[in-house]
């Protein structure tokens, strides 16, 4: 089960979901943004659970500092070891 603080690998495409499915509007560029994040490691920062207390959607911060909210857990591959992704915050 995915929990807050876990490290995951993001997979933009699944068996039922392709890169073009990420577009909010045709030609908005969001698909290209998502394609750039594909395969990157991220840290789970927030979790939305369903009726059975199973994680459904998560917010992520990626190793390059990008943020992505409300990502379905079907796009995530848990990483067994803890990888520190977040850079120290500027004072």
N, C-alpha and C positions, 0 to 999 in steps of 0.2 A: 504494500500500500504506500502510495506517495504521501509524504508529509512535508510541512514547512521546513525549509532549510536543506532539503534533499537536492542533490545534483542530478540533472537529467540531460539527455541528449534530445534535441528537438528534431522531429522528422515532419517536414511540411506536408509531405504526401503520405497517404495511407492507401489501403486497398480501395476505399470509397471516396477519397478526397484528393484532388490534384491541386497543383499550384494555382491554376486559373480560378479555382473555387474560393480562393482567399480574397478576390477582388470585391470591394464594397460596391463599386460602380465600374462599368467598363472603362478601361484606360486610366484608372486612378493611380496606378503605380504601386498599389499595396502588394500585389502579387510579386513584383520584383523585390520589394523590401523583404517579404517572407522568404523568397528564394535565397536571398543572401544569408538569412538566419538558419537555413536548413543545414542540419548536421552539427550546429554549434552546441556547446554545453551551456547550461543555464542553471540558476538556482531558483527553487520554488520559494516565492515570497508570501503568497497568500493562496488559500484553498477554499473553493466553494464545494460543499458536500451535498449529496442527494439525500433521499428519504432513508436510505440504509446506512447513512454516515460514510458512504464511499465517496472518494474524491471524484468530482465531475469536471470541474474547470479549475485552472490555476493561473496565477500571475507569475511571470518570469522576469528575471534580469539575466541577460546573456553575458557571456564572457567578454564581449566587446562593449558592454555598457548599455546596449539597447534594452528597452522594456517592451513586454507584450502582455496584455491582460486578457483574461477569460479564454485561455487556450484549453481545448478539450484534452483530457488525459490520454486519449487514443494517439495523440501526436508525440507522446513522451516515452523515452526509453530510460528507465532508472539506471543510474551508474552505481555500481556496488561500493566503490570507495568514495570518500568525501573529498571533493576537489574545491578548494577555496577560490571563488570566482570574483568576489566583490573587491574592488580596490578600496583602499582607505579613503574615507571622505575628506575633502579639503576642509580646513578649519575656517 
